C-alpha cells in the first residue's frame, strides 16, 4: 500500500474534526455516516497520511469490546467512505483518496484539508513568533487557530482513540486560549477577554491561572472592586474544595492591585527625581555610546536560538559600565513588557550563605510574599525560574563578581534576558550565549559627571541611592576628619576586618563615592 499523488486542494474533500465530524466535498456537504464510521474516518485522518493496520483500527474504534465481526464491519465502513469521498469513481478504477488492502488503510489527504492539522500548525507558528517577541503576530495566529473550533473535538465519536484525541486536543485548545488572552492583555485589549475569562472561571473554578488573568483584565478596565471580588471568591472556593489558600503568585497579584498596581518588577535603588533640571548633557563616554547601538540586538538575538541572551559589560572602575547598563535597560524597556529586575550585587559579598538570600530578595521584587518563599536555596531557584517563565523580563545584575554568582540568577526559558556589569573579563566568556562589550578607563582629565549622569559632582555625594551598608559606610567616611588611605585605616574607621573593608571600598569606588589613585589606596572623590 502506498500513497498516490495528493489531490489538488481545490478538488480535495475538507474535513472538520474540531466539533462534530463533517466532510465538505466539491459538490457540497457530505454525510460522514453513523458514529463508528466517523470513528474510522477520524483515526485515518489523525494518523496524518500514515497506514493503519486492521488490528490497529479495531483497537482504536472498539477497544477491548471488539465483536467478532469487527474486521468485516471495517470493510463495509471503508467501502462507504470511498463512495462518499470519490462519488465519480468508476467501478474498478483505483481509489485515489482512501487507499487500502487486506492489511489496512490510509487516507491520502493534504494537511490543509483537515482543520485539526491546521490548528496545530498555527499554534506552532504562534510559538515561534513568541520566541521573537512579536506579541501582535502571536495574538493574530492564535486567533486564527482558535476560530477553527466549532465545539468539542470529535463530538459524539466513540472509541478509545477518539477519547484520547478529544483530551489531547482540548488541552492544546486551552493552552492556546490562555496564551491568546495573555497576548491581549499585553496589547492593552483588557476589555475583549473579560467575557471569555468569566466563562472559563465558572467552568474551571479551581484554575488559579485563569482567575489571575481575569483579575488583571478587570483591573486594566478600571474595575478594581470586581478584581478583588475574584480573589476573595478564589480564596473561598479553594478553602472549601481543597482546604488550601491561593498560590503565592495569585496572592502577590492581589497585593499589587491593592497597592494601586505598581510595576510588576521594581528597581533597587529606585530612580532619582532630580531636585532641579539637568543642565549638562546626559552623555556616556564615546566608547560606551558606540556600544549602545550593538547592545539592543544582543539582548534579543537569542530568541531565534531558543536561549536566554546575556549581555556582559566589562571594564575597569570608572569606565561607565553602570551608566551604559542603565541606558541600555531604558532603551530596551519596550522589548520587556513585564519590567526589569535590578540587583546591586556588590552588596551581596562572599560572606553571604550562597545564593539563598539574594534569591529571596529577587523573589520579593517579583511580587512573591515572604511567607511564600521557601527556605531551601534550590527551591528558591526553582520558584525564581518558574516565576520568570511566564514573563518577559530584563534582569540587570550590576557589579557581578563571577559566574557562580550569576548562574542561579539566569532565567530558565527564552523570553527574558540578562544584562550584567563586571570588572572580570573572564566572566563574560564563562557564560553561555553571552555577548561581551568591553569598556576602557576614561582619561584622567575627563570632566566630572561625564561617565555616569546619575552621580552628583560634589565631593561628598548623597547616600540616598546607595544600599544601606554602603550608605552607612559612605556617611562614616565622609564625616571622618582625616580621610584614611589604606585598607587597614579604612577597617579601623568602619569597624570591620580588612577583607570587608576592601570589599566596601571597591563597591564605593564603583558607586563613584571613592577614588583609588593607587592599588590599595582610597580617597573621597574630589579630595587630594
C-alpha positions in Angstrom: 0.0 0.0 0.0 1.5 3.4 -1.0 0.2 6.9 -1.4 -0.5 8.2 -4.8 -0.3 11.9 -5.8 -2.1 14.1 -3.4 -5.3 15.6 -4.8 -5.3 19.3 -5.6 -6.5 21.3 -2.6 -9.4 22.8 -4.6 -10.7 19.4 -5.5 -9.9 17.6 -2.2 -12.5 17.0 0.4 -12.4 19.2 3.5 -12.6 17.5 7.0 -13.8 19.1 10.2 -12.9 17.3 13.4 -12.8 20.3 15.8 -16.5 19.9 16.6 -19.0 17.4 15.1 -17.3 15.4 12.3 -18.1 16.9 9.0 -17.0 16.4 5.4 -17.0 19.1 2.7 -17.0 17.9 -0.9 -16.6 20.0 -4.1 -20.2 19.2 -4.8 -21.4 20.2 -1.3 -21.5 18.8 2.3 -21.3 15.1 2.7 -22.7 12.9 5.4 -19.9 11.1 7.3 -22.4 8.4 8.4 -23.0 6.7 11.7 -20.7 7.1 14.8 -18.4 4.1 14.2 -17.9 5.1 10.6 -16.9 8.6 11.9 -14.5 6.9 14.3 -12.8 5.1 11.4 -12.6 8.3 9.4 -11.1 10.2 12.4 -8.4 7.6 13.1 -7.3 7.7 9.4 -7.3 11.5 9.3 -5.4 12.0 12.6 -2.7 9.4 11.6 -1.6 12.1 9.1 -1.3 10.0 5.9 0.3 7.0 7.7 -1.0 3.5 7.1 -3.2 2.0 9.9 -3.5 -1.8 10.1 -6.8 -3.6 10.5 -5.8 -4.6 14.1 -5.0 -1.0 15.0 -8.3 0.2 13.6 -10.2 -2.4 15.5 -8.5 -1.5 18.8 -9.0 2.3 18.1 -12.7 2.0 17.3 -13.9 -0.8 19.6 -11.1 -1.3 22.2 -11.4 -4.5 24.2 -15.1 -4.8 23.3 -14.5 -5.5 19.6 -17.0 -8.1 18.2 -16.0 -11.0 16.0 -17.4 -9.1 13.0 -15.2 -6.0 13.6 -12.9 -6.7 10.6 -15.9 -7.2 8.3 -17.5 -4.1 9.6 -14.3 -2.1 8.8 -14.5 -3.3 5.1 -18.1 -2.0 5.0 -17.1 1.3 6.5 -14.2 1.7 4.0 -16.5 1.0 1.1 -19.0 3.6 2.3 -16.2 6.2 2.9 -14.8 5.6 -0.6 -18.2 6.2 -2.1 -18.6 9.4 -0.1 -15.1 10.8 -0.9 -14.9 9.8 -4.6 -18.5 9.8 -5.8 -17.5 9.9 -9.5 -15.1 7.0 -9.4 -15.9 4.3 -12.0 -16.2 0.6 -11.0 -12.8 -1.0 -11.0 -11.0 2.4 -11.1 -8.2 2.5 -8.4 -9.0 4.7 -5.4 -7.1 7.9 -5.1 -8.0 9.1 -1.5 -8.8 6.1 0.7 -6.2 3.6 -0.1 -6.2 0.1 1.4 -6.0 -3.7 1.1 -6.4 -6.7 3.4 -3.6 -5.3 5.7 -5.0 -1.9 6.4 -6.0 1.5 5.2 -4.6 5.1 4.7 -6.2 8.4 3.8 -4.1 10.4 1.3 -5.2 13.9 2.1 -3.3 17.3 2.1 -2.6 18.7 5.5 -4.6 21.9 4.9 -7.7 19.8 4.3 -8.0 18.8 8.0 -8.9 21.5 10.5 -7.2 19.7 13.4 -3.9 19.7 11.4 -4.2 23.4 10.6 -4.9 24.2 14.2 -1.7 22.5 15.4 0.4 24.1 12.7 -0.9 27.6 13.5 -0.3 27.1 17.3 3.3 26.0 16.5 3.7 29.1 14.3 2.5 31.3 17.2 5.1 29.7 19.5 7.9 30.6 17.0 6.8 34.2 16.8 6.6 34.4 20.6 10.2 33.4 20.8 11.0 36.5 18.6 8.9 38.7 21.0 6.2 39.6 18.4 3.1 39.7 20.6 0.8 41.1 18.0 1.7 38.3 15.5 1.3 35.7 18.1 -2.1 37.1 19.0 -3.3 37.0 15.4 -2.1 33.5 14.8 -3.7 32.2 17.9 -7.0 33.9 17.0 -7.0 32.2 13.6 -6.2 28.8 15.2 -9.0 29.1 17.7 -11.5 30.2 15.1 -11.3 26.7 13.6 -13.1 25.2 16.5 -16.9 24.5 16.5 -17.4 22.8 19.8 -15.9 19.7 21.4 -13.5 17.9 19.2 -14.8 14.6 17.6 -18.2 15.3 19.3 -20.1 12.0 19.7 -17.4 9.8 18.1 -17.0 6.6 20.1 -13.9 4.5 20.8 -10.7 4.8 22.9 -8.8 6.6 20.2 -11.4 9.3 19.9 -11.5 9.8 23.6 -7.7 10.2 23.8 -7.6 12.7 20.9 -10.5 14.7 22.5 -8.5 15.0 25.7 -5.3 15.9 23.8 -6.9 18.5 21.5 -8.9 20.0 24.4 -5.6 20.6 26.3 -4.0 22.2 23.3 -7.0 24.4 22.8 -7.0 25.6 26.5 -3.3 26.4 26.3 -3.8 28.4 23.1 -6.8 30.2 24.7 -4.7 31.2 27.7 -1.8 32.4 25.5 -4.3 34.4 23.4 -5.6 36.1 26.5 -2.1 36.8 27.8 -1.3 38.4 24.4 -4.5 40.5 24.5 -3.5 41.8 28.0 0.0 42.7 26.8 -1.6 44.6 23.9 -3.9 46.5 26.2 -7.0 44.7 25.0 -8.3 44.0 28.5 -12.0 44.5 27.7 -12.0 41.9 24.9 -11.2 39.0 27.2 -13.4 39.6 30.2 -16.4 37.7 28.9 -14.3 34.6 27.9 -12.4 34.6 31.2 -15.6 35.0 33.2 -17.0 31.9 31.4 -13.7 30.0 31.9 -13.6 30.6 35.7 -17.1 29.3 36.0 -16.2 26.2 34.1 -12.8 25.7 35.8 -13.3 27.2 39.3 -10.0 25.8 40.7 -7.7 27.1 37.9 -5.8 29.9 39.6 -4.1 31.0 36.4 -7.4 31.8 34.8 -8.5 33.7 37.9 -5.3 35.7 37.9 -5.9 36.6 34.2 -9.4 37.7 35.0 -8.2 39.9 37.9 -5.7 41.6 35.6 -8.3 42.1 32.8 -10.8 43.7 35.3 -8.2 45.9 36.9 -7.0 47.0 33.4 -10.5 48.2 32.7 -10.7 50.1 36.0 -13.0 47.6 37.6 -10.9 47.2 40.7 -13.7 46.2 43.1 -14.6 43.3 40.8 -11.0 42.2 40.6 -10.8 42.0 44.4 -14.0 40.1 44.5 -12.5 37.4 42.2 -9.6 37.0 44.6 -12.0 36.7 47.6 -14.1 34.1 45.7 -11.0 32.2 44.8 -9.9 32.1 48.4 -13.3 30.7 49.4 -13.5 28.1 46.7 -10.0 26.8 47.3 -10.6 26.6 51.0 -14.0 24.8 50.6 -12.9 22.4 47.9 -9.2 21.7 48.6 -8.5 23.1 52.1 -5.7 25.3 50.7 -5.0 29.0 50.3 -4.4 30.7 46.9 -0.9 30.2 45.5 1.8 32.8 46.2 1.6 34.3 42.7 -2.1 35.0 43.0 -1.7 36.4 46.5 1.1 38.7 45.3 -1.0 39.9 42.4 -3.9 40.8 44.7 -1.4 42.7 46.9 -0.1 44.7 43.9 -3.6 45.6 42.8 -4.5 46.7 46.4 -1.4 49.0 46.1 -2.9 50.6 43.0 -0.9 48.4 40.6 2.7 49.5 40.9 5.1 48.0 38.3 5.3 44.2 38.4 9.0 44.5 39.0 10.8 47.1 41.0 14.3 48.6 40.7 16.6 48.8 43.7 17.6 51.5 44.3 14.7 53.4 42.7 15.4 56.1 40.1 16.1 59.5 41.5 13.9 62.5 40.8 16.4 65.5 40.5 15.9 68.5 42.7 16.5 70.7 39.7 16.6 70.2 35.9 19.8 68.8 34.5 21.9 71.5 32.8 24.6 69.4 31.3 24.3 66.9 28.5 23.5 63.3 29.6 26.4 61.7 27.8 28.4 58.5 28.1 32.0 58.1 27.1 32.3 57.8 23.3 33.2 54.2 23.5 30.0 53.4 25.5 27.9 55.5 23.1 29.1 53.3 20.2 28.4 50.1 22.2 24.8 51.2 22.9 23.8 50.6 19.3 25.1 47.0 19.4 23.6 46.1 22.7 19.9 46.1 21.6 20.3 43.3 19.1 22.5 41.4 21.6 19.6 41.3 24.1 17.1 39.9 21.7 19.1 37.7 19.3 18.9 34.6 21.5 15.1 34.3 20.8 15.7 32.6 17.4 18.0 30.1 19.1 15.7 29.4 22.0 18.2 30.6 24.5 18.3 33.3 27.1 20.6 36.1 25.8 23.2 37.5 28.2 25.0 40.9 27.6 28.1 41.3 29.8 29.6 44.8 30.1 33.2 44.7 31.4 35.7 47.3 32.2 37.7 48.9 35.0 36.4 51.2 37.6 35.2 54.5 36.1 34.7 53.1 32.6 30.9 53.8 32.7 29.6 50.2 33.0 26.7 51.1 35.2 25.7 54.1 33.2 25.8 52.2 30.0 23.7 49.4 31.6 21.1 51.9 32.7 20.9 53.4 29.2 20.5 50.0 27.6 17.8 49.0 30.1 15.9 52.2 29.4 16.2 51.8 25.7 15.1 48.1 25.8 12.1 48.7 28.0 9.5 48.1 25.3 11.1 44.7 24.5 10.5 43.5 28.0 6.8 44.4 28.8 6.9 42.7 32.2 9.6 45.1 33.5 13.2 44.9 34.7 14.6 43.2 37.7 17.5 45.1 39.2 20.1 43.7 41.7 23.2 45.5 43.0 25.5 42.5 43.5 28.3 44.3 45.2 26.3 44.3 48.4 26.0 40.5 48.3 29.5 39.7 49.3 31.3 36.3 49.8 30.1 36.3 53.4 26.5 35.6 52.3 25.5 31.9 52.7 25.3 31.1 49.0 22.6 32.4 46.6 19.7 31.9 49.0 19.5 35.5 50.5 19.8 37.1 47.1 17.2 34.9 45.5 14.9 35.7 48.4 15.4 39.4 47.7 14.7 38.9 43.9 11.6 36.8 44.6 10.1 39.6 46.8 10.9 42.1 44.0 9.0 39.8 41.7 6.0 40.1 44.0 6.2 36.8 45.9 5.4 37.4 49.6 8.0 36.4 52.2 5.7 33.7 53.5 5.6 32.0 50.1 9.4 31.9 49.6 10.9 28.5 50.6 13.9 28.3 52.9 15.9 25.9 50.7 18.1 27.7 48.1 17.4 25.1 45.4 13.6 25.5 45.9 14.1 29.3 45.7 15.9 28.9 42.4 13.2 26.7 41.0 10.5 29.2 42.1 12.5 32.1 40.6 12.8 30.4 37.2 9.1 29.3 37.2 8.0 32.8 38.0 10.1 34.3 35.2 9.0 31.5 32.8 5.6 33.3 32.1 7.1 36.8 31.9 9.4 38.8 29.6 11.8 40.5 32.0 15.2 42.2 31.7 17.3 41.0 34.6 20.0 43.7 35.4 22.9 42.5 37.6 25.3 45.3 38.5 28.7 44.6 39.9 28.9 40.9 39.3 31.9 39.0 40.7 32.0 35.6 39.0 30.0 33.0 37.1 29.0 31.2 40.3 27.2 34.3 41.5 25.3 34.7 38.2 24.3 31.1 37.4 21.4 30.8 39.9 20.0 34.1 38.6 19.7 33.2 34.9 16.1 32.7 33.6 15.4 29.1 32.6 13.3 29.8 29.5 13.6 32.2 26.5 11.7 35.5 26.5 13.7 37.2 29.3 17.3 38.4 29.0 20.2 39.2 31.3 22.3 42.4 31.4 25.3 42.4 33.7 28.3 44.6 34.6 31.5 43.3 35.9 35.2 44.1 36.2 36.1 40.5 35.4 36.9 39.9 31.7 36.9 36.1 32.3 33.3 36.1 33.5 31.9 37.2 30.1 33.4 34.2 28.4 32.3 31.7 31.1 28.5 32.4 30.5 26.5 30.6 27.8 25.1 32.7 25.0 26.9 35.8 26.3 27.8 38.8 24.2 30.7 40.8 25.5 31.1 44.6 25.5 34.4 45.8 27.0 34.9 49.4 28.0 38.2 51.1 28.9 39.0 53.6 31.6 38.3 57.3 30.7 41.2 59.8 30.5 42.3 61.2 33.8 41.2 64.7 32.7 37.6 63.6 32.0 35.3 66.2 33.5 33.2 65.2 36.5 29.8 63.7 35.6 30.8 62.7 32.1 30.7 59.0 32.8 27.6 58.5 35.0 24.9 61.1 34.9 23.2 59.7 38.0 26.1 60.6 40.3 26.4 64.1 41.7 29.6 66.1 41.1 30.1 67.1 44.7 33.0 65.8 46.8 30.5 64.3 49.4 27.7 62.8 47.4 24.4 62.0 49.0 23.9 58.5 50.2 20.2 58.1 49.5 20.7 56.0 46.4 23.2 53.6 48.0 22.3 50.2 49.6 22.1 50.5 53.4 25.5 49.0 54.1 27.3 51.3 51.6 25.3 54.3 52.7 26.4 53.9 56.3 30.0 53.4 55.3 30.0 56.4 53.0 28.5 58.6 55.7 31.0 57.5 58.3 34.0 58.0 55.9 32.7 61.4 54.8 32.4 62.6 58.5 36.0 61.4 59.3 38.3 64.4 59.7 41.5 62.9 58.1 40.5 60.5 55.4 42.2 57.1 55.7 44.0 55.9 52.6 44.9 52.3 53.3 42.7 49.2 53.7 43.8 48.9 57.4 42.9 52.5 58.1 39.5 52.0 56.4 38.9 49.0 58.6 39.6 50.9 61.7 37.2 53.7 60.8 34.4 51.3 59.7 34.9 48.8 62.5 35.3 45.8 60.2 38.1 43.4 59.2 40.4 44.2 56.3 38.6 41.9 53.9 35.2 43.5 54.5 36.8 47.0 54.4 38.4 46.2 51.0 35.0 44.9 49.6 33.2 48.0 50.8 35.9 50.3 49.4 35.7 48.7 46.0 31.9 49.0 46.0 32.2 52.7 46.9 34.7 53.1 44.1 32.2 51.6 41.6 29.5 53.9 43.1 31.8 56.9 42.4 32.0 57.8 46.1 35.7 57.0 46.3 38.7 57.2 44.0 41.5 54.7 44.0 44.7 56.7 43.0 46.8 53.6 43.5 46.3 49.9 44.3 45.2 49.6 47.9 44.7 53.3 48.4 41.4 55.2 48.6 40.2 58.7 48.9 36.9 60.6 48.6 36.3 61.9 45.1 37.3 65.5 44.7 39.9 65.4 47.6 43.6 65.4 47.1 
